[in-house]
Structure formats: structure tokens, C-alpha cells
Amino acid sequence: MSKPRVAIFDFACCEGCQLQIVNLEEEIVDLISLVEPVEWREAMTESSDEYDIAMVEGSITRPQDEERVKEIRERAKILVAIGSCATTGGINKLKNNFDLDDVKRWVYGEAADMPHLNTAVTKSVGGVVKVGNNIAGCPINREEFKYVVRCLALGKEPVIPDYPVCVECKKRENACRFEYGEICLGPITRAGCNAPCPSAGFWCYGCRGYVDDPNVNAAKDIMEKYGKTIEDLKQKMVLFGGKQEQTI
């Protein structure tokens, strides 16, 4: 049986998620035994319009980006969004809270009117085309990436956690960041990262996006217990959520 052909593409992003794949080093050999890379600008010069699985990093920020990702989607049997920018819009989505003409002036100055710097409302990849699987995180978790690739190569559906990061924090016996007077987004953020930020002494900033059905009441109880307000929580959620996605 032939191996699935995989192409990796990037849009508006820092390409840090692709760097995580490169950082697999010799472990990439194991994955290549299951799939055949045919295009990946960051790691190879070859390109191809024929692929079974398309992996897309980055958010969609320009009209021409929408057209390009639609073309990629048409060619692929499966499309995988990798990283926060692709799965939720990521940090790039912050600009949606401001006038886009002002954003261009702030960022590009006198060059703001150049055609190639045209910008639009930032969207996740799933906001433009149908996404088969999401690998969240800023950057992605390498173990989760390997797991998803293996599943897809074997024709299995990957199972991504739909419980909060707090579960992983408890497994690692971490002290709750709220005990340090911080506001942590662990109670509403999707697990799967193994809680690296709280384990390193930092609050969870929600890069993996929210669980499908967050326990809003529990989040409110936690905020009240530690003398915080829902507005305090929403301010933290803006970084990776954007005002338009806050439902608490």
C-alpha cells in the first residue's frame, strides 16, 4: 500500500510550529516510514500539487490567502490545521479588535498602502474551509503531532482531549497558579499539551483554544474564590480568543 502524500503550507505565522516538526530530528525518520513528504518550504525544495494530506500553519489574513487555502483544500483529502494561528486565528486575531486601516498604519507606516500589505479580518483556517483535524498550541506539542500523523497514516481518527488543562496540572501535581495571585486559563483551555506553562511557573494563556463545553460555572466559582472578576478573566482571554469569541 502506498504511503499518504503530505504537503505542509504556511500563511500568517512565525513558522514556530513547523520548527517543532524539524526539531523532531531523527524521530522524523519514523514518520517518513509512514508518510511521504512532497512539499514543505521550510525543510525541502521540492513541491507538488498532488497530495493526500495538507497541513496548514498560520492564520488567514488577506483575500488572496483565502483563495490559496481553498485551492489547497480542494486538492487534499484531509486538511490538518497546525498551531494556534491556524486553529483559532491565534495572536494575529488581536487586530480584529481595531480598525484595520489604523492597524496597517501602526505596523507598516508609510508603506501601509502597498498592495502586498493589504489586510483583512483575521480568520482561522476553519473559518474559510473545512478542516479535518486540529493540532492546537503555540507552538504545537511534538508528541501530539506524531500521534496525529500516525493515526492519519493508519486511517484512524485521532482523539484530541476535550477536558481542561487543569486535569493535566493535577496529574503533574502542580500548585494552582491562582494560589500565586495569577489568573490562569487552565480551567477553560483544551488539554493535550501536558501543562508545560504551569509546570514552569507560568499561568496558562489559552493557546490551545477552549474546550468544547467549558464549565463556565466552575470558572466563575474559581474567580470568586480568589477575588478576581469575570472582566479580569476576559482580559486574559483576548490574547488567543479575541473579544468576539468570549462567551463567559
N, C-alpha and C positions, 0 to 999 in steps of 0.2 A: 504494500500500500504506500502511495506517495505521501510525502510529508506536506502538511499545510504550508503554503507560502505566506510569509509575513512581511508587511511593509510598515515602517514607522514614520509618521509625519509630525511636523510641529507647526504651531501657529503662534499666538502671542504668549510668550512664556520665557523663562530663564533657561530652559532645557535641563534643569536640575534633575528631573525625573529620568530623562534619558541617561544622564550621567550616573544615576543609581544603577541603571542596567549595565553600563560599561564597567562600573565598579564591582560587578559580579565576578569579573576576571575569569579564572579558569572554570567557574561554575557555568559560564555561558556555553561552554562546550557541551555540557549535559543537555542544555535546552536545544542547542542546534542539532542534537541527535533526534529531536522530536519535531522540530520545525525548520523551515528553510528561509532565512532572511533574504529578501530580494531587493529591498530598498530601505536605507536608513542613513540619512545625510550625515549624522554625527559620527558614524562609525565605518561607512563604506562608500565607495564611489559609484557602485552600480545602482541602476534604477530600473523600475519595471512598472508597467500598467496592469500587470496580471498578478493578483494576489488573492488569497482566501481570507486572511485576517488583516485588517488595518488597525494599527494602534495610533491614536492621535493624542499628542500632548499640546496644551495651550488653549486659550480661550479664543472665541471668535469676536473680533473687534472691528472688522471692516466689511463692507458689502462684498468685496472680491473674495474675502475669506469664506463667506457663506457659500458662494458659488463653488469654491475649491473643495470645501468639505463635503458638499453634495455630490461632486464628482467622485470623490474618494468613497463615499458611502455606496454609490451605485456600482462600483467595481468590486466591493468587498462583500463576502458572505457574512462576515462578522465584523463589527466595529467595536473596538475597545477604547474607552476614554481613559487616559492615564494621567493622574495628578489632579490637584485641586482646580487648576485653571481650566482643564478640560471637563471635569465632572460637575463643578458648580459655578465656574466663572472665575474663581479664585480672587486673589488680591486685585487683579485687573478690574473687577466688578465695582471696586470702590468709586470709580469715575462716574458710574451711573447715578450717583447721588449729587452730581454737579452739572452745571450747564456745559455741554460738550465743547462749545466754542471757547469757553473760558479754560477748559482743561487743555485744549490744544495750545492756547497762548501760554499757559503756565509751563507746559512741558517743552514746547518747541520754539517759543519766542517768535522771532521774525520769520522763521521757516514754517510757521503753522499752516499757511495756505498752500504748501506744496502738495500736489495731488497724491503722492505716495504716502502722505501722513494723514490722509483722510481717516476719520474715526467715526464709529457709531456706537450705539448701546452695546456694551459687552454681554455676550451670551456664552453659556456653556455649550459644549458640542451637542449635548442632548437637547438644547434649546433650538437647534437647527435641523438635526437629522436624528433618526432612530439609533440609539446606542444599545448594543447587545450586553456589554458588561462594563462596569466601572471599577477602576483601581484608584482609590482616593489617596489623598495625602499630599503634603508639601514638605519634602518630596515623598514619592511613593515608598512603601515598605518593600524591600527587595524580596523577602520571604513570600509576601503576598503575591508579588509579581510572578515569581517562579511557580507558585501554586496555580495561579490563573492560567499561565501558559501551558502547564502540564495538563490541566483539565481540558482546555480547549483542544489541545493536540490529540487527546484521547476521546474527544467527543462528549465530554461530561460538562455539566453546568457547574461553575464554581459557586460555592456557598460563601457569601460575604457576611460577616457578623451584622446583626441588626439589634445589638444591645450597646449600651453606652460604655465609654472609655473607663468609667468608674469601676466596672467589673474587672477590667484588666489591672487597674490600680490596686484593687483589693487583693487580687491574686499575687501581685508583686509586693504586697504588704507596705505600700506607700502611705505616708501620712497625708491626709487630705490637705490640699492647698488652701482650702477655706480656713483651716486652722492657723494659717500664717497671715490671715487677713486679706488674702487674694481672692479674686473672682475667677473660678475655673469653669470652663465649658464642658468638662468631662461628663456631667450628668445628661447632656443632650447631644453629645457628639458620638458618631458611629465608631465603634471599636474596630480592631484589626491591626493596629499599629504596635500593640503591646505597651502602650502608655510611656513612650520614651521621654516626653517632656516632663510630666510629673515625677518620673523616676530620676530625672536630672535636676530636680528642684525648681521646676518652672510650671506655671499653670497651663492647662490645655487650651489652645486658642482656636480649636474647632476646624482645623484644616481639612478634616475628612468629611465634613458636612454633617448634617443632623441625622439621627436615627429616624426611621420612617414614622414612628409614632412615639415621639418623645414624651416622657412622663412630666408634663407641664406642672402638675400639682406638686410633685416631688421637688422640682426645680424651685418653685415658689417657696416651698417649706424651707429648703436649704438657705435661700436668700434671706428669709425672715430670721432664721436661726442665727445667722452670722451678721445680722444688722445691715444687710445690703438691700437694694431696691431692684425692681424689675428693670428700671431705666439703666441702672448700673450694668445689669446683665446684657441689655440690648446694645450698649456702647461697645462691649467686648465682641458681640456677635457681628458687628458691622464689618470687621476685618475680612472675614471669609463668607459672610452671609449676605451682606447688603441690606439696606433698610426694607426693600420690597419683599424680602423673604422672612422677615421676623414675624412670628405668629404667636409668641408668648404674650 
